[in-house]
Every structure is written in C-alpha cells, then in structure tokens.
C-alpha cells in the first residue's frame, strides 16, 4: 500500500511539474510574441513548439538591458559555427560537433537547417518540411561539393527523381569524411538498396576487399552503364585479370562479356570462380 501511495504522489508531482513547465513556456512565448507578433503562426507549425519546455530563450537567451533590441540578445542571424552547435546540441544530444567535418569548416547547423520562424522564411516557405532543412539535400550539398555536381550530371547516375534527399540517403552530414571512405561503410550503404550484392558470400570477390564497391563502380555518376569505372565489364575485369586462361580467346566476341559465364561477380555461394555451378580446377 505504501508503495502505491508513493507512486501516486510521484505521478501527481510529475504532472504538476509538467503543467508548470508548459505554463512557463506559454507565458514566455506570449511575452516574446508581444513584440514578435508576426512569427506566432509560424512557431506553432515547427517541431520546436511541440517539444516540452523548449522556450524562446532556449536558443536566443534573453534581452540584456532595459530596452530590448537585436543588439542585446542572441539573434543567431550571424552565428559563429561553434556557438550554433553548442546551442542546438543542448537538445539534440545525439549529434557531436567533434564528429562533424562540417562544423570544422565553419558550416554549422543553420547552414542547412532553418528555425522556420524568421519573417523571410515564413514568406518564402510557409510550411516546415522534415528536419527543418532549407531545401532538398542535393540543392544544399552541391554549392560546396562542386566536384560531385559534374559527376551526377553524367549519363548514368543515381536519379534524384527516384531517391528522395539523394545525398543524405548515403551520407550522414553529421559524421566525418572518414566515415564515408571506409569501404565497409560504403558497401553497407550500397547493399541497403542493392541487397543482392551485400552477401555474406562463401566465396568473396577478393578484388573488392580493399576499396569495396567503388573498386568497380563510381557512385556519383559515370559515362558508362551500371556506374562502371570502365566502358565495358570486359575491360573492367581485364584491369585486374590480365592473365586470362589459355582457352579464353579475347579476340572472340564470345568472351567479350565476362559476366555471361561468371554471373556472381559480387560474390558467390556456389563457385570460387563465380560460375553458376561448382567447378574444381
């Protein structure tokens, strides 16, 4: 019985605490909106307004001095990258600034995300989108990653029309550059859309053990089908397998397509020669 009474008291106190917190948040918001009356409807639509105890002061602080102005509060209009990261990670604790390459190049949270209640934002984009990102990831990433712009405009590439938020479907912008260079990570990401290539396989294609999928494919774009690094599968295979068996006549069109005999190029559970059936030679 005593335990039940204690539990009830805890729940009552928790409810009072939450109610008090919501009342404080509402009072503060109303106080801020006395002056910032044009942004009220926009704030209501944002995820921040729906989170418990996220106050205006959580991000902006409070006015210092008797006369409120943009000069005595943190407007975040001209933010220093580390200050923004520090502000955002108060709540977004799963993101660590020391893991992000972007924060080290002075690209902070507000370079890609928008708080969505600035007057200019409300006029341009009245309805917030997922994660409060300003634009589609391709539009956000390409201005800095110009080397990728040329690649994704090649004849063969991952299509923006079929893959929403193309860049972040493979890359985590909150992680380091090293995270996307480790071939195990690259292979895992490729296999999420191409599961037939992911294995595990009894017979692994040893040529992919160093760089993974990018040993044969160019992920951002290629002039060749299937994002290959060479114009045909034959030339791609010969770049490693120059010493073909004597019975393989490379001048004979019959042997032009290696994958017609070796279909398991990504790996096989049948043959160490990546054939359709086991052979021993």
N, C-alpha and C positions, 0 to 999 in steps of 0.2 A: 504493500500500500504506500509506504513511504517513497518508494522508487517512482510510483505512478504520480504522486503529488509533485515530486521533484521535477519529473519530466514535463508535467503540465505547466509548472512555474517557468521552466526554461523556454517552453514554446510561447508562453504569454510574453515573456521578456523579449524574446526574439521578434515577435510580432510588433511589440511596442517600438523596438529599435528600428525595424524596417520602416514602420509608419513614420517615425520621427525623421529617419533619413530621407524618405520621399518628401515629407513636408518641408524639410530644409532645402532640398533640391528644387522643389516647386517655388518656394519663396525666393530663393536666389535667382532662379530663371526669370521670375516675374520682375524682380528688381532690375536685372540686366535689360529685360525687354522694355522697361520704361523708356530707355533711350534707344535701344536697338530694336525698335518695333517692327522694322521691315523684314527681319530674319526669323521671326517667330514661326510662321508656317513652314519654313524650310527646315528648322531644327526638329520639328515634330516628325518629319519623314526620315530622319537619319537614325542609324543603329545606336548612336551615342545617346539619343534622347530616350531610347527604350531600355538602356542599361541602368541598373540600380546605382544611385549615388554618383553618377557621372555629372558633375557640376560644370558650369561655365568656367569656374576658377580652376578646375582640374587641369585644363590646358592653358588658360590665359592668365591665371593668377588673379589678383585684384588690383584696382587702381591705387596707386600710392600718392596720397595727397588729397587735398580738399576738392580740387577741381578735376574731375575725370577727363582724361584725354588719351589719345593714341600714344602719347609720349611716356605715360606713366603706367603702362600695362603691357603685357606680352601679347602683341597682336599676331605674331607668327607670320607677318607679311614678308619680312626679310629675315628669315630664320637662319641661324647657324646650324649646320647639319647635326652636330653632336647634341645641341640643345633640343632639337626636334626629336631626335631618337630618345633622348632621356625623358622627354615629356610623354611620348607615345608608349614607351615600354613600361611606364608605371602600371598600365592595364594590360598591354599586350606582352605579357611576360615570357611568352614562348619565343620571342624574337630577340636575338642578342646582337648588339651592334658590332661586337668584335668578330662575328662570323660573316658579316656582310661586306662584300667588296664595294658595294655602292656607298656605304657610309664613309669608307676610307677615301673615296674620291669626291667627297662633298656632295654626294647625291643622297639626300635623306628621304624620310617617309613622304613629305609633302611634295617631293618631285614627281611622284606617281599617284599619290592619294590626295583626295580633297576632303576637307571637313564638311563641305557641301552647304555651308550656310552663309558664305560670303555673298554679297549682293550681286556681284558679277556672275558668280556661279549659278545662282538661282535663276537669273535671266537666261543664261546660255543653256543650262541643263537643269530644268526644274525638278526632275525626278532622280534620286540617287540610284546608282547601279551597284552591283555586287562588289563588296570590299571597298566601296567608295573610290574606285580607281577613276582617273580622269577620262581615260579613253581605252580603247582596245589595246591589248598588250603590244601588238605589232606597232601601232602608232606611238606608243610610249617608248619602246625599246630602240627603234631604228634611228631616231635622231642622234643617239650616242654610238650605236653599233652600226656604223656605216658599212663596215666590211660585210655584214650579213645582208644588207639591203640588196647588193648586187647578186648575192647567192640565191635569195628567194625569188628573184626575178628571172632566173634561168628557166629553160623549158620544162624541166622536171623539178618539182619542189613539193613540200608539204602545203596543202591548199588551205588558205585562210577560210574559204567558204565552207569547208567541211569540218574544220577543227576550231572550236571557239577558243579565243585567247591563246592563239597558237604558241607564242613564246613561252608563256608560263605553264603550258601543258608539259613541257620538257625541262624547263629551267626554273629553279626557285630563286627569285631575286633577292631573297633574304640570306642566301648562302654565299659561300666563297666561290671564286673562279675555279679553284682546285676541285670542288665538288662535281663540276661538270666535265672535268678532264680525266677522272679516274674511270677506266674502261668498264669496271663492274657496274658503276652507276649508269653509264651510258647504255650498256646492254640491258640493264633492268628497265630503263625508261623506254627503250625501243620495244622490248618484249611486252610492255603494257598494252601496246596497240598491235604488235605483231607477235602474238603468243606462240605461234608455230616455230619461231626462231629461238625461243628462250631456253629450251631444254627443261630439265637436265638431260644430257645425252650420254649414252655409254661410250660413244666414240666422238670425241670433241675435235673440231677443226682447229688444229694447233696454230694455224696461221693467224687466228683471231685472238690468241691469248695475250698478246702484248697491248694492242690498241682496241680490241673488241670490234664492234660493228663498223666503226669508222675506218678499219683496215681496208674495207671494200666499198663502203658507201660514204657519200658526202651528205650529211644530214640536212643542211640548209638548202641545198639546191645543186643541180648538176645538169650539164648539157646532154647527159646520157640517161636512157631509161633505167628505172629502178634506183635512181640516185647513185649509179655506179661511178667508181673513180676512173674507169676506162670505158672506151666506146662499146666494147662487147665483153661478154663473160669470158670468151676465149682469151682475149688479151689480158684480162684481169687475172685469170688463172696462170697464164704464162709468166706473169711478172714474178711469181714465186716458183712455179713448176716448169722451169725452162727445160729440164731434162725429162721429157716425156718418154714413156716406154717405147721400145723399138717398133712395135706394131701400130703405134699411133702415127699416121701419116698426116702431118699438119697441113699439107697442101691439098688434102682430100676434104671437100666440103662436109663429108660425113662426120668429121671430127671437129668441125668448127664450133659446135655448141657443146661445151663440156658437161653442162647440167643435164643434157639428154641422157647421158649414161650415169652421171653422178648427181642424182637429184637432191641428195641430202647434204648440200654444201654447208649448211649452217650447223650440221651435226647429225649423227645417225645412231639409232639403236639396233641397226641391222648389220652394218658392214663398216669395217675400218677404212674401206675405200669409198664410202658414201654411196654405195650402189643400192639397188632395190632389194638385192638378196645377198646373203653372206657369200664371200669368196675368200679363198685362202691361197695367197701367192705373194 
